[in-house]
Amino acid sequence: MLPFTLTILGSSSATPTSNRNPTAQLLSHGEKLFLIDCGEGTQVALRRMHIHFQRIRHIFISHLHGDHFYGLIGLISSMHLLGRTKPLHIYGPPVLKQILDLQLEASLTTLIYPLEFHPTQADGPEVLFEDDHITVSSFPMLHRIPTTGFLFREKPYERRLRKDMLNELNIPVHLIPLLRRGDDYTAPDGTVYPNESITIESPSPKSYAFCSDTAYFEDIIPVVKGSTLLYHETTFMNDRIANATDKFHSTTGQAATIARKAGVKRLLIGHYSARYDDLQSLLDEARAVFPLTELAEDGSVFEIL
């Protein structure tokens, strides 16, 4: 089972505060690092936490409000100045490529590494990345401009062999991959051993759903249903529901209601308005609806179990 962790690099909303950067998160799955959004101050946060950002190969940008991507050109430039050679894949709204191209052109910068841009769409779900272990998909949010959420879902693990049965039956090595995939074993004497008698079921695949800026939007429930960890923006407390509606953001109660209706295991709230110095009240309101709620705070790390 590969390690699966989330590091919060920024948890503020439109403006940073003295102790909170705008939105940015680093998701680690095995040896892979995925950056989700890249608000102002992201690379400073990465340095502060001693994370080698040259290891990041994939960056996902949810939408083009500045608090979600204003740190991107700085990070791209630092990777260039530090001698990066490996490709960098960026997934985001189509216009983002024009913005990056203009910024690089204006500074007369020709990157010394390949930058591969993958345009996203905000009108339907799509698979953005896939390898042997994980799939990354996007899905629409309900915000003032085109915005996507991201779902990181592990692929099912192969079954694990029981070493005692492997030795007892003297199973040939070349059959082991088939047994891991669920095949039964037929011994030389014709005896059939059901797969469940010689293997052990692997842990269930885990998933992380990132729901960036959005109004209350029940259309996402089938997408994030059963997620191991759900991040849902919580810009306002419940007494400011009118503000949330007007700005296409969510309140504590709305985020927690989505988590409850989607049957997720844990909820992480963030994207706090700068008006809130003490976050405990936001946590209390969310927990009143969905008890397994935690705060996304800058520097915090969560294991996705």
Secondary structure, DSSP 8 states (H G I E B T S, - for coil): ---EEEEEEE-BSSS--SS--BSEEEEEETTEEEEEEE-TTHHHHHHHTT--GGGEEEEE----SGGGTTTHHHHHHHHHHTT--S-EEEEE-THHHHHHHHHHHHTT---SS-EEEEE--SSS-EEEEE-SSEEEEEEE--SSS--EEEEEEE-----EE-HHHHHHTT--GGGHHHHHTT--EE-TTS-EE-HHHHEE------EEEEE-S--S-GGGHHHHTT-SEEEEE--B-GGGHHHHHHHT--BHHHHHHHHHHHT-SEEEEE-B-TT-S--HHHHHHHHHH-SSEEE--TT-EEE--
